[in-house]
Amino acid sequence: MSNIIGHISLNISFMMYLIYFAPQLWHNRHNHHIQALSLGLHVLFIMTNLADLCYGFGRHMQWQYRVVTLITLIALAIQHWQLHQFFKTTCHHSTKWRLLNYAIGTFILLAMLLLLFDQILPSIFYIQCGLISNTGILFIYLPQIYKNYKIKSAEGLSSGFIYLALSTALLDLISTICLNWDWPSFIGPTLGIISLSILLYQKITRKHIASSLVA
């Protein structure tokens, strides 16, 4: 029974993962939104998903798990292009942006090498990649939480993205428990739920403050 529940939640989250980044990419059309987006969040998202890619293929996880990681990386590539266009137009953080591009390129190259030699490296190595990916969830949203607090705005992330990401995190936790995945898989969804709840609180609070000022 638990196996059936696990696969149902996995399939539902899979369908949600196909679209969960779409609201954010649409949200990024406006400069004041993308300006409020944390670069730290963007870079950590890429790093953790590259580690997740190595974990998923190295440990031969369910195909849905691997497809979700690939789709997220494609969405992040689109967001990276949006950020590039913004910085190209405004000339903000040009040096920092170039350094971040070099760092991201290095991580992509490393991930490609790890995937190339997945038949040679021991399985514990890929479990460590999963640990890096899932514990990264603890830190991935912190830059955005801090930036929201610093600039007194929660416009960086769209409400649609937060709600969908929170829902998928809950479903991932159910899948992890029911399908008896490796223990690193328990960490990510749990920490993601906590972080996304904080972001949702910031979003609702800032919206309430803005409504009060208008009133």
Contacts in CASP RR format, 6 or more apart in sequence:
PFRMAT RR
TARGET T0000
AUTHOR 0000-0000-0000
METHOD contacts of the structure
MODEL  1
MSNIIGHISLNISFMMYLIYFAPQLWHNRHNHHIQALSLGLHVLFIMTNL
ADLCYGFGRHMQWQYRVVTLITLIALAIQHWQLHQFFKTTCHHSTKWRLL
NYAIGTFILLAMLLLLFDQILPSIFYIQCGLISNTGILFIYLPQIYKNYK
IKSAEGLSSGFIYLALSTALLDLISTICLNWDWPSFIGPTLGIISLSILL
YQKITRKHIASSLVA
2 177 0 8 1.000
2 178 0 8 1.000
3 178 0 8 1.000
3 179 0 8 1.000
5 174 0 8 1.000
5 178 0 8 1.000
6 174 0 8 1.000
6 175 0 8 1.000
6 177 0 8 1.000
6 178 0 8 1.000
6 179 0 8 1.000
7 175 0 8 1.000
7 178 0 8 1.000
7 179 0 8 1.000
9 171 0 8 1.000
9 172 0 8 1.000
9 174 0 8 1.000
9 175 0 8 1.000
9 178 0 8 1.000
10 62 0 8 1.000
10 64 0 8 1.000
10 65 0 8 1.000
10 171 0 8 1.000
10 175 0 8 1.000
10 179 0 8 1.000
11 64 0 8 1.000
12 171 0 8 1.000
13 64 0 8 1.000
13 68 0 8 1.000
13 167 0 8 1.000
13 168 0 8 1.000
13 171 0 8 1.000
13 172 0 8 1.000
13 175 0 8 1.000
14 64 0 8 1.000
14 67 0 8 1.000
14 68 0 8 1.000
16 164 0 8 1.000
16 167 0 8 1.000
16 168 0 8 1.000
16 171 0 8 1.000
17 68 0 8 1.000
17 71 0 8 1.000
17 72 0 8 1.000
17 168 0 8 1.000
18 71 0 8 1.000
19 164 0 8 1.000
20 161 0 8 1.000
20 164 0 8 1.000
20 165 0 8 1.000
20 168 0 8 1.000
21 71 0 8 1.000
21 72 0 8 1.000
21 75 0 8 1.000
21 76 0 8 1.000
21 79 0 8 1.000
21 161 0 8 1.000
22 75 0 8 1.000
23 158 0 8 1.000
23 159 0 8 1.000
23 160 0 8 1.000
23 161 0 8 1.000
23 164 0 8 1.000
24 75 0 8 1.000
24 79 0 8 1.000
24 157 0 8 1.000
24 158 0 8 1.000
24 160 0 8 1.000
24 161 0 8 1.000
25 75 0 8 1.000
25 78 0 8 1.000
25 79 0 8 1.000
25 82 0 8 1.000
26 158 0 8 1.000
27 33 0 8 1.000
27 156 0 8 1.000
27 157 0 8 1.000
27 158 0 8 1.000
27 161 0 8 1.000
28 34 0 8 1.000
28 37 0 8 1.000
28 79 0 8 1.000
28 82 0 8 1.000
28 83 0 8 1.000
31 86 0 8 1.000
31 89 0 8 1.000
31 90 0 8 1.000
32 155 0 8 1.000
33 155 0 8 1.000
33 156 0 8 1.000
33 158 0 8 1.000
34 82 0 8 1.000
34 83 0 8 1.000
34 86 0 8 1.000
34 156 0 8 1.000
35 86 0 8 1.000
35 90 0 8 1.000
35 92 0 8 1.000
36 147 0 8 1.000
36 148 0 8 1.000
36 151 0 8 1.000
36 153 0 8 1.000
36 154 0 8 1.000
36 155 0 8 1.000
36 156 0 8 1.000
37 83 0 8 1.000
37 144 0 8 1.000
37 156 0 8 1.000
37 157 0 8 1.000
38 143 0 8 1.000
38 144 0 8 1.000
38 146 0 8 1.000
38 147 0 8 1.000
38 156 0 8 1.000
39 83 0 8 1.000
39 93 0 8 1.000
39 96 0 8 1.000
39 97 0 8 1.000
39 100 0 8 1.000
39 143 0 8 1.000
40 143 0 8 1.000
40 144 0 8 1.000
41 140 0 8 1.000
41 141 0 8 1.000
41 143 0 8 1.000
41 144 0 8 1.000
41 147 0 8 1.000
42 76 0 8 1.000
42 79 0 8 1.000
42 80 0 8 1.000
42 83 0 8 1.000
43 100 0 8 1.000
43 103 0 8 1.000
43 104 0 8 1.000
44 136 0 8 1.000
44 139 0 8 1.000
44 140 0 8 1.000
44 143 0 8 1.000
45 72 0 8 1.000
45 76 0 8 1.000
45 140 0 8 1.000
46 73 0 8 1.000
46 76 0 8 1.000
46 80 0 8 1.000
46 104 0 8 1.000
46 107 0 8 1.000
47 107 0 8 1.000
48 132 0 8 1.000
48 133 0 8 1.000
48 136 0 8 1.000
48 137 0 8 1.000
48 140 0 8 1.000
49 69 0 8 1.000
49 72 0 8 1.000
49 73 0 8 1.000
49 76 0 8 1.000
49 133 0 8 1.000
50 73 0 8 1.000
50 107 0 8 1.000
50 108 0 8 1.000
50 110 0 8 1.000
50 111 0 8 1.000
51 111 0 8 1.000
51 129 0 8 1.000
51 130 0 8 1.000
51 132 0 8 1.000
51 133 0 8 1.000
52 69 0 8 1.000
52 129 0 8 1.000
52 130 0 8 1.000
52 133 0 8 1.000
53 66 0 8 1.000
53 69 0 8 1.000
53 70 0 8 1.000
53 73 0 8 1.000
53 111 0 8 1.000
53 115 0 8 1.000
54 111 0 8 1.000
54 114 0 8 1.000
54 115 0 8 1.000
54 118 0 8 1.000
54 126 0 8 1.000
54 129 0 8 1.000
54 130 0 8 1.000
55 61 0 8 1.000
55 126 0 8 1.000
55 127 0 8 1.000
55 129 0 8 1.000
55 130 0 8 1.000
55 133 0 8 1.000
55 184 0 8 1.000
56 65 0 8 1.000
56 66 0 8 1.000
56 69 0 8 1.000
56 126 0 8 1.000
56 130 0 8 1.000
57 66 0 8 1.000
57 115 0 8 1.000
57 118 0 8 1.000
58 115 0 8 1.000
58 118 0 8 1.000
58 123 0 8 1.000
58 126 0 8 1.000
58 129 0 8 1.000
59 123 0 8 1.000
59 126 0 8 1.000
59 127 0 8 1.000
59 130 0 8 1.000
59 182 0 8 1.000
61 181 0 8 1.000
62 179 0 8 1.000
80 104 0 8 1.000
83 97 0 8 1.000
84 97 0 8 1.000
86 92 0 8 1.000
87 93 0 8 1.000
87 94 0 8 1.000
87 97 0 8 1.000
114 121 0 8 1.000
114 129 0 8 1.000
118 126 0 8 1.000
127 182 0 8 1.000
127 184 0 8 1.000
130 182 0 8 1.000
130 184 0 8 1.000
130 185 0 8 1.000
131 184 0 8 1.000
131 187 0 8 1.000
133 184 0 8 1.000
133 188 0 8 1.000
134 184 0 8 1.000
134 185 0 8 1.000
134 186 0 8 1.000
134 187 0 8 1.000
134 188 0 8 1.000
134 191 0 8 1.000
135 184 0 8 1.000
135 187 0 8 1.000
135 188 0 8 1.000
135 191 0 8 1.000
136 188 0 8 1.000
136 191 0 8 1.000
137 187 0 8 1.000
137 188 0 8 1.000
137 189 0 8 1.000
137 191 0 8 1.000
137 192 0 8 1.000
137 195 0 8 1.000
138 187 0 8 1.000
138 188 0 8 1.000
138 191 0 8 1.000
138 192 0 8 1.000
138 195 0 8 1.000
140 192 0 8 1.000
140 195 0 8 1.000
141 192 0 8 1.000
141 195 0 8 1.000
141 196 0 8 1.000
141 198 0 8 1.000
141 199 0 8 1.000
142 195 0 8 1.000
144 156 0 8 1.000
144 157 0 8 1.000
144 199 0 8 1.000
145 195 0 8 1.000
145 198 0 8 1.000
145 199 0 8 1.000
145 202 0 8 1.000
147 156 0 8 1.000
148 154 0 8 1.000
148 156 0 8 1.000
148 199 0 8 1.000
148 202 0 8 1.000
148 206 0 8 1.000
149 202 0 8 1.000
152 206 0 8 1.000
153 206 0 8 1.000
154 199 0 8 1.000
154 202 0 8 1.000
154 203 0 8 1.000
154 205 0 8 1.000
154 206 0 8 1.000
154 207 0 8 1.000
157 199 0 8 1.000
157 203 0 8 1.000
159 203 0 8 1.000
162 196 0 8 1.000
162 199 0 8 1.000
162 200 0 8 1.000
162 203 0 8 1.000
163 200 0 8 1.000
165 192 0 8 1.000
165 196 0 8 1.000
166 193 0 8 1.000
166 196 0 8 1.000
166 197 0 8 1.000
166 200 0 8 1.000
169 188 0 8 1.000
169 189 0 8 1.000
169 192 0 8 1.000
169 193 0 8 1.000
169 196 0 8 1.000
170 189 0 8 1.000
170 193 0 8 1.000
172 185 0 8 1.000
172 188 0 8 1.000
172 189 0 8 1.000
173 186 0 8 1.000
173 189 0 8 1.000
173 190 0 8 1.000
173 193 0 8 1.000
175 181 0 8 1.000
176 185 0 8 1.000
176 186 0 8 1.000
176 189 0 8 1.000
177 186 0 8 1.000
END
